[in-house]
Amino acid sequence: MVTVHPPLCRSSEEDFAVSAPRRALVVIDVQQEYFQGPLTIQYPHRDESLARIVRVMDSAVDAGLPVITIQHEFPEGAPVFAPGTEGWQLHPEIERRAKAASKHVVKGFSSVFTVGDLTDWLRANEIDTLTLVGYMTNNCVLATAAAAEPLGFTVEVLSDATGAVHLANEVGKVSAQQVHETLMVLLHSNWAAVSDTETWTAAVSGQKSLEKSDLGTSAVQGEAAH
């Protein structure tokens, strides 16, 4: 069930009402493909990130937040994410909880906004803040955070409830830890407030927004650090 938020009131509590985020938790592609084979999540370790994703989903339900589950799907016969294959399936811990989710979206591109009526659904339910967890940091999490900017949504990314893979191609190679940590800094500099599950849970309990940096501040601090 989707929580119906009360209308913003113009009273002595006006500042709190205006600033209180209207969150939805977006659980991106926590599928078996990321627990086996070449797409296995390497950092943070998949078992650790999965445990935190589950904890965040349970916390969201307890707080009355809408939970949206996302499932990636390629055409039948594709080497990964082919419908009906084992790798395409949601992880059992997520599948169990997805049955009670507010919405489920199947996508074929990186951003969660590329198919379906998700944007309209979020606006109809007065959601202004999206908390992103799931996989991968270096693809669907990054693409979704960037795509949310022109749509006017505030984004939060939980660094310990997401994960990356090792990458190598003609340009070079980077470890999953390098990928993940670099992208967390990048996201926090512009597209998202990056935090951990513990801090996020406290913010939800207090109906507080998470603090984020900005590109100018991050650039100045980066220059000073180097």
Residue frames as qw, qx, qy, qz and C-alpha x, y, z in Angstrom:
[[0.000, 0.888, 0.460, 0.000, 0.00, 0.00, 0.00],
 [0.383, 0.448, -0.026, 0.807, 1.18, 3.53, -0.76],
 [0.274, -0.499, -0.495, 0.657, 1.31, 5.92, 2.15],
 [0.108, 0.805, 0.376, 0.445, -0.91, 8.95, 1.64],
 [0.400, -0.059, -0.307, 0.862, 0.93, 11.96, 2.96],
 [0.020, -0.805, -0.487, 0.338, -1.03, 14.78, 4.58],
 [0.384, 0.805, 0.165, 0.421, -1.10, 18.06, 2.66],
 [0.463, 0.093, -0.275, 0.837, 1.54, 20.62, 3.52],
 [0.238, -0.839, -0.484, 0.067, 0.13, 22.98, 6.10],
 [0.254, 0.596, -0.094, 0.756, 0.87, 26.67, 6.47],
 [0.629, -0.741, -0.212, -0.102, 1.36, 27.00, 10.20],
 [0.335, -0.849, 0.408, -0.034, 4.02, 27.41, 12.83],
 [0.728, -0.236, 0.609, 0.208, 5.45, 24.13, 11.57],
 [0.631, 0.742, -0.002, -0.227, 5.62, 25.41, 7.98],
 [0.146, 0.748, -0.638, -0.114, 9.39, 25.12, 7.63],
 [0.428, -0.230, 0.871, -0.080, 9.40, 21.50, 8.81],
 [0.707, 0.426, 0.506, -0.250, 6.46, 20.58, 6.56],
 [0.530, 0.795, -0.193, -0.222, 8.05, 22.11, 3.48],
 [0.101, 0.682, -0.724, -0.029, 11.43, 20.48, 4.09],
 [0.667, -0.152, 0.703, -0.194, 10.23, 17.01, 5.08],
 [0.179, 0.304, -0.767, -0.536, 11.04, 14.71, 2.13],
 [0.843, 0.152, 0.218, -0.468, 8.33, 12.55, 0.59],
 [0.104, -0.500, 0.832, 0.219, 10.41, 9.47, -0.04],
 [0.954, 0.153, -0.002, -0.259, 10.05, 6.30, -2.04],
 [0.499, -0.486, 0.689, 0.201, 12.56, 3.46, -1.90],
 [0.741, 0.549, -0.248, -0.296, 13.67, 2.24, -5.34],
 [0.693, -0.354, 0.621, 0.097, 15.20, -1.26, -5.28],
 [0.508, 0.679, -0.357, -0.392, 17.09, -1.60, -8.56],
 [0.752, 0.426, -0.487, -0.121, 17.74, -4.97, -10.23],
 [0.368, -0.484, 0.753, -0.250, 18.58, -7.14, -7.23],
 [0.900, 0.255, -0.133, -0.328, 18.53, -10.19, -9.48],
 [0.917, -0.243, 0.286, 0.138, 20.35, -13.51, -9.48],
 [0.700, 0.631, -0.039, 0.332, 22.54, -12.35, -12.39],
 [0.040, 0.834, -0.349, 0.427, 24.48, -10.27, -9.87],
 [0.663, -0.535, 0.475, -0.220, 25.20, -13.24, -7.61],
 [0.819, -0.015, 0.537, 0.202, 26.69, -15.56, -10.23],
 [0.680, 0.536, 0.334, 0.374, 28.79, -15.36, -13.40],
 [0.502, 0.276, 0.044, 0.818, 30.59, -12.33, -14.91],
 [0.154, -0.669, -0.131, -0.715, 28.22, -9.76, -13.41],
 [0.664, -0.483, -0.512, 0.253, 28.73, -10.94, -9.82],
 [0.148, -0.936, 0.051, -0.315, 28.87, -7.88, -7.56],
 [0.743, 0.156, -0.410, 0.505, 32.36, -7.51, -6.10],
 [0.329, -0.126, -0.407, 0.843, 32.30, -4.38, -3.93],
 [0.404, -0.437, 0.683, -0.424, 30.85, -3.95, -1.43],
 [0.026, -0.062, 0.994, 0.088, 30.56, -7.69, -1.15],
 [0.426, -0.230, -0.559, -0.673, 27.19, -8.83, -2.53],
 [0.506, -0.410, -0.749, 0.125, 26.21, -10.66, 0.65],
 [0.250, -0.330, -0.392, 0.821, 26.84, -7.53, 2.71],
 [0.176, 0.045, -0.200, -0.963, 25.02, -5.19, 0.35],
 [0.448, -0.302, -0.729, -0.421, 22.11, -7.63, 0.02],
 [0.399, -0.425, -0.702, 0.409, 21.70, -7.76, 3.79],
 [0.073, -0.314, -0.197, 0.926, 21.53, -3.97, 3.91],
 [0.282, -0.091, -0.504, -0.812, 19.08, -3.80, 1.01],
 [0.458, -0.403, -0.785, -0.106, 16.79, -6.20, 2.85],
 [0.312, -0.422, -0.526, 0.669, 17.13, -4.16, 6.02],
 [0.053, 0.160, -0.094, -0.981, 16.32, -0.94, 4.16],
 [0.370, -0.245, -0.666, -0.599, 13.25, -2.51, 2.52],
 [0.451, -0.476, -0.735, 0.172, 11.97, -3.64, 5.91],
 [0.224, -0.360, -0.307, 0.852, 12.68, -0.22, 7.42],
 [0.154, -0.030, -0.352, -0.923, 10.83, 1.49, 4.58],
 [0.440, -0.396, -0.733, -0.336, 7.78, -0.69, 5.12],
 [0.419, -0.470, -0.609, 0.483, 7.87, -0.01, 8.85],
 [0.122, -0.326, -0.096, 0.932, 8.04, 3.73, 8.13],
 [0.443, 0.663, 0.514, -0.316, 5.14, 3.57, 5.67],
 [0.068, 0.613, -0.425, -0.663, 7.28, 4.50, 2.64],
 [0.852, 0.450, 0.007, -0.268, 6.37, 3.26, -0.84],
 [0.495, -0.411, 0.697, 0.316, 8.75, 0.57, -2.09],
 [0.700, 0.612, -0.132, -0.344, 9.33, 0.17, -5.84],
 [0.702, -0.257, 0.609, 0.265, 11.07, -2.92, -7.15],
 [0.448, 0.716, -0.339, -0.415, 12.86, -2.81, -10.51],
 [0.805, -0.056, 0.573, 0.141, 13.73, -5.80, -12.70],
 [0.140, 0.609, -0.517, -0.585, 16.01, -5.65, -15.73],
 [0.770, 0.250, 0.585, -0.054, 14.99, -7.67, -18.77],
 [0.058, 0.455, -0.604, -0.652, 16.60, -8.24, -22.18],
 [0.743, 0.233, -0.276, -0.563, 14.91, -10.02, -25.11],
 [0.940, -0.115, 0.299, -0.119, 14.47, -13.77, -25.04],
 [0.897, 0.328, -0.001, 0.297, 17.71, -15.55, -25.92],
 [0.106, 0.881, -0.320, 0.331, 19.99, -12.80, -24.58],
 [0.621, 0.203, -0.659, 0.372, 23.06, -14.02, -22.66],
 [0.170, -0.133, -0.645, 0.733, 21.95, -12.23, -19.49],
 [0.271, 0.264, 0.366, -0.850, 18.60, -11.07, -18.05],
 [0.321, -0.077, -0.726, -0.603, 16.59, -13.15, -20.52],
 [0.622, -0.252, 0.151, -0.726, 13.01, -13.51, -19.24],
 [0.946, -0.128, -0.104, -0.279, 12.36, -16.68, -17.29],
 [0.704, 0.321, -0.532, 0.343, 16.02, -17.58, -16.79],
 [0.681, -0.480, -0.413, 0.368, 17.58, -18.06, -13.38],
 [0.425, -0.046, -0.087, 0.900, 19.69, -14.92, -13.68],
 [0.137, -0.459, -0.331, -0.813, 16.63, -12.83, -14.54],
 [0.549, -0.606, -0.574, -0.054, 14.85, -13.81, -11.32],
 [0.237, -0.803, 0.237, -0.492, 14.85, -11.44, -8.36],
 [0.218, 0.271, -0.834, 0.428, 16.94, -12.66, -5.45],
 [0.443, -0.428, -0.786, -0.062, 14.67, -14.76, -3.19],
 [0.273, -0.415, -0.495, 0.713, 14.99, -12.27, -0.32],
 [0.121, 0.201, -0.127, -0.964, 13.80, -9.50, -2.64],
 [0.340, -0.185, -0.750, -0.536, 11.17, -11.61, -4.39],
 [0.320, -0.440, -0.794, 0.270, 9.59, -12.40, -1.03],
 [0.104, -0.517, -0.326, 0.784, 9.30, -8.72, -0.20],
 [0.046, 0.069, -0.458, -0.885, 8.40, -7.58, -3.72],
 [0.148, -0.452, -0.852, -0.218, 4.98, -9.18, -3.37],
 [0.209, -0.774, -0.504, 0.322, 4.03, -6.37, -0.99],
 [0.328, -0.143, 0.158, 0.920, 5.78, -3.60, -2.95],
 [0.281, 0.631, 0.272, -0.670, 3.83, -0.53, -4.02],
 [0.630, 0.701, -0.113, -0.314, 4.96, -0.90, -7.63],
 [0.719, -0.194, 0.561, 0.362, 7.06, -3.20, -9.83],
 [0.426, 0.807, -0.180, -0.368, 8.77, -1.98, -13.01],
 [0.830, 0.037, 0.432, 0.350, 10.44, -4.07, -15.73],
 [0.177, 0.896, -0.192, -0.358, 12.98, -2.15, -17.81],
 [0.899, 0.285, 0.166, 0.288, 15.36, -2.78, -20.69],
 [0.394, 0.716, -0.166, 0.552, 17.63, 0.26, -20.28],
 [0.451, 0.088, -0.565, 0.685, 19.84, 1.58, -17.50],
 [0.179, -0.149, 0.277, -0.932, 17.57, 4.32, -16.15],
 [0.122, 0.344, 0.888, -0.279, 14.41, 3.28, -14.33],
 [0.286, 0.574, 0.231, -0.732, 12.60, 6.17, -16.04],
 [0.072, 0.302, -0.663, -0.681, 12.92, 4.80, -19.59],
 [0.293, -0.215, -0.840, -0.404, 9.79, 2.63, -19.60],
 [0.299, -0.520, -0.784, 0.162, 6.34, 2.53, -18.09],
 [0.168, -0.816, -0.273, -0.481, 4.51, 5.14, -16.10],
 [0.639, -0.309, -0.447, 0.544, 6.91, 5.43, -13.18],
 [0.191, 0.107, -0.086, 0.972, 7.39, 9.19, -13.43],
 [0.413, -0.412, -0.306, -0.752, 3.65, 9.83, -13.56],
 [0.723, -0.424, -0.545, 0.004, 3.08, 7.39, -10.71],
 [0.516, -0.156, -0.385, 0.749, 5.65, 9.13, -8.51],
 [0.037, -0.179, -0.022, -0.983, 4.11, 12.52, -9.18],
 [0.555, -0.428, -0.466, -0.540, 0.59, 11.25, -8.62],
 [0.749, -0.460, -0.448, 0.162, 1.71, 9.97, -5.21],
 [0.151, -0.962, 0.097, -0.204, 3.49, 13.26, -4.40],
 [0.863, -0.275, 0.082, 0.415, 6.93, 11.63, -4.17],
 [0.230, 0.957, -0.172, 0.034, 9.79, 14.10, -4.39],
 [0.162, -0.707, 0.687, -0.051, 12.73, 12.06, -3.06],
 [0.942, 0.167, -0.260, -0.131, 14.00, 8.72, -4.35],
 [0.474, -0.625, 0.619, -0.022, 16.27, 6.50, -2.29],
 [0.768, 0.448, -0.415, -0.190, 18.25, 4.21, -4.60],
 [0.541, -0.456, 0.706, -0.036, 19.62, 0.83, -3.57],
 [0.900, 0.295, 0.312, -0.072, 20.63, -2.15, -5.66],
 [0.600, -0.255, 0.547, 0.525, 22.83, -2.82, -8.67],
 [0.763, -0.078, -0.154, 0.623, 24.97, -1.79, -10.35],
 [0.256, -0.754, -0.071, 0.601, 26.57, 1.39, -9.05],
 [0.237, -0.379, 0.493, 0.746, 28.36, 1.79, -12.38],
 [0.019, 0.225, 0.761, 0.609, 25.29, 1.40, -14.56],
 [0.231, -0.623, -0.658, -0.355, 21.66, 1.55, -13.47],
 [0.401, -0.699, -0.384, 0.451, 22.19, 3.42, -10.20],
 [0.294, -0.316, 0.183, 0.883, 24.32, 6.06, -11.90],
 [0.012, 0.266, 0.618, 0.739, 21.99, 6.37, -14.90],
 [0.275, -0.696, -0.657, -0.094, 18.89, 6.66, -12.72],
 [0.369, -0.639, -0.245, 0.630, 20.41, 9.32, -10.49],
 [0.186, -0.181, 0.331, 0.907, 21.43, 11.41, -13.51],
 [0.088, -0.390, -0.709, -0.580, 18.07, 10.93, -15.24],
 [0.271, -0.685, -0.638, 0.223, 16.19, 12.10, -12.14],
 [0.279, -0.326, -0.081, 0.900, 17.75, 15.56, -12.26],
 [0.114, -0.065, -0.366, -0.921, 15.74, 17.06, -15.17],
 [0.401, -0.459, -0.735, -0.297, 12.61, 15.39, -13.81],
 [0.264, -0.649, 0.126, -0.703, 12.92, 17.35, -10.58],
 [0.870, -0.418, -0.252, -0.062, 13.37, 14.46, -8.15],
 [0.221, -0.760, 0.570, -0.219, 15.81, 14.59, -5.24],
 [0.882, 0.152, -0.446, -0.012, 17.97, 11.46, -5.11],
 [0.498, -0.657, 0.538, -0.175, 19.60, 9.58, -2.26],
 [0.790, 0.310, -0.529, -0.017, 22.04, 6.72, -2.84],
 [0.744, -0.591, 0.284, -0.125, 23.00, 4.32, -0.06],
 [0.279, 0.706, -0.648, -0.064, 26.67, 3.46, -0.55],
 [0.205, -0.297, 0.915, -0.182, 26.57, 0.25, 1.47],
 [0.620, 0.311, 0.650, -0.310, 23.37, -1.02, -0.18],
 [0.647, 0.711, -0.134, -0.241, 24.64, -0.74, -3.75],
 [0.721, -0.357, 0.519, 0.289, 27.54, -2.45, -5.51],
 [0.416, 0.760, -0.359, -0.348, 29.89, -2.54, -8.49],
 [0.967, 0.101, 0.174, 0.159, 31.88, -5.01, -10.61],
 [0.471, -0.443, 0.431, 0.629, 35.48, -5.05, -11.81],
 [0.586, 0.774, 0.155, -0.182, 35.83, -3.39, -15.21],
 [0.418, -0.431, 0.541, 0.589, 38.40, -3.70, -18.01],
 [0.666, 0.674, 0.320, -0.007, 38.37, -2.71, -21.66],
 [0.679, 0.485, 0.074, 0.546, 40.55, -1.04, -24.32],
 [0.030, -0.879, 0.082, -0.469, 40.84, 2.10, -22.18],
 [0.048, 0.494, -0.698, 0.517, 42.12, 0.42, -19.02],
 [0.609, -0.313, -0.729, -0.018, 41.07, -1.52, -15.96],
 [0.233, -0.473, 0.366, -0.767, 39.65, -0.59, -12.57],
 [0.164, -0.117, -0.938, 0.283, 38.67, -2.64, -9.55],
 [0.295, -0.651, -0.643, -0.274, 35.11, -2.74, -8.29],
 [0.437, -0.640, -0.360, 0.519, 36.21, -0.86, -5.18],
 [0.245, -0.194, 0.196, 0.930, 37.74, 1.92, -7.29],
 [0.103, -0.388, -0.626, -0.668, 34.63, 2.10, -9.44],
 [0.382, -0.679, -0.627, -0.018, 32.25, 2.19, -6.49],
 [0.421, -0.594, -0.252, 0.638, 34.13, 4.67, -4.35],
 [0.198, -0.061, 0.308, 0.928, 34.81, 7.01, -7.27],
 [0.174, -0.455, -0.624, -0.611, 31.18, 7.01, -8.34],
 [0.390, -0.690, -0.561, 0.237, 29.99, 7.68, -4.80],
 [0.302, -0.449, -0.029, 0.840, 32.13, 10.83, -4.75],
 [0.037, 0.117, 0.534, 0.836, 30.88, 11.76, -8.20],
 [0.254, -0.593, -0.712, -0.278, 27.23, 11.23, -7.30],
 [0.391, -0.678, -0.436, 0.444, 27.52, 13.20, -4.06],
 [0.289, -0.241, 0.136, 0.916, 29.08, 16.11, -5.96],
 [0.214, 0.064, -0.340, -0.914, 25.96, 16.72, -8.01],
 [0.500, -0.134, -0.624, -0.585, 23.24, 14.12, -8.53],
 [0.738, -0.412, -0.515, -0.143, 22.59, 12.55, -5.13],
 [0.391, -0.693, 0.454, -0.401, 23.00, 12.70, -1.40],
 [0.721, 0.172, -0.668, 0.070, 25.20, 9.69, -0.68],
 [0.470, -0.545, 0.464, -0.517, 24.88, 8.09, 2.73],
 [0.193, 0.125, -0.971, 0.066, 24.82, 4.73, 4.48],
 [0.458, -0.427, -0.715, -0.311, 21.87, 2.70, 5.68],
 [0.414, -0.440, -0.597, 0.527, 22.25, 3.64, 9.34],
 [0.068, -0.229, -0.058, 0.969, 22.27, 7.38, 8.63],
 [0.296, -0.170, -0.554, -0.759, 19.38, 7.02, 6.19],
 [0.439, -0.447, -0.779, -0.005, 17.27, 5.06, 8.69],
 [0.272, -0.449, -0.432, 0.734, 17.77, 7.82, 11.27],
 [0.068, 0.110, -0.220, -0.967, 16.84, 10.46, 8.68],
 [0.371, -0.316, -0.715, -0.500, 13.66, 8.58, 7.79],
 [0.409, -0.487, -0.703, 0.317, 12.74, 8.29, 11.46],
 [0.188, -0.510, -0.249, 0.801, 13.22, 12.02, 11.94],
 [0.435, 0.781, 0.445, 0.058, 11.66, 12.93, 8.58],
 [0.195, -0.803, 0.254, 0.503, 14.86, 14.73, 7.67],
 [0.710, 0.687, -0.150, -0.017, 16.60, 15.25, 4.35],
 [0.842, -0.204, 0.135, 0.480, 20.11, 13.95, 3.79],
 [0.032, -0.880, 0.203, 0.429, 22.80, 16.54, 3.18],
 [0.830, 0.336, 0.267, 0.357, 24.69, 16.55, -0.12],
 [0.368, -0.452, 0.220, 0.782, 27.53, 18.50, -1.61],
 [0.538, 0.798, 0.161, -0.217, 27.59, 20.35, -4.91],
 [0.823, 0.419, 0.060, 0.379, 29.93, 20.49, -7.87],
 [0.177, 0.850, -0.209, 0.450, 31.54, 23.81, -6.97],
 [0.569, -0.693, 0.371, -0.241, 32.23, 22.84, -3.36],
 [0.954, -0.070, 0.264, 0.124, 33.50, 19.41, -4.37],
 [0.681, 0.608, -0.040, 0.407, 35.84, 20.97, -6.95],
 [0.069, -0.848, 0.323, -0.414, 37.26, 23.46, -4.44],
 [0.742, -0.510, 0.408, -0.154, 37.77, 20.74, -1.85],
 [0.946, 0.210, 0.157, 0.191, 39.26, 18.48, -4.50],
 [0.465, 0.754, -0.201, 0.418, 41.79, 21.09, -5.52],
 [0.324, -0.767, 0.417, -0.365, 42.77, 21.67, -1.89],
 [0.896, -0.272, 0.340, -0.083, 43.14, 17.92, -1.30],
 [0.879, 0.249, 0.213, 0.346, 45.52, 17.55, -4.21]]
